[in-house]
Amino acid sequence: MTTTDATGATAAESTTGPGGESGGEVIVTDHDRGIHGYHHQKAEHLKRLRRIEGQVRGLQRMVDEDVYCIDILTQVSASTKALQSFALQLLEEHLRHCVADAAVKGGEEIDAKVEEATKAIARLLRT
């Protein structure tokens, strides 16, 4: 049976076929159990997103109160930077967890995860 320790490291699970012959090792990781890279930082991420939400609500208030355009643009820039920073943190966690998980498994799975991460990076760069 595969076990995962507190650091997220996994051990291989031995499989046996009918009659007890060994079928090789199957690697089961946190990712297979539906645990994503941000899972261990979930509370911090939610706190950060609530802070960003507050910034956006502040923008609404500023427009409602007819605040000077440049002051609103300054706040838009700060909100955008906060979202970009959050996205980079999430991307790092994806690389460390999901892509690393695929690398352990090898084969086509690693190619798919690298392609997925590359597309995510491209989307971030377009913004």
Disulfide bonds with the S-S distance in Angstrom:
none
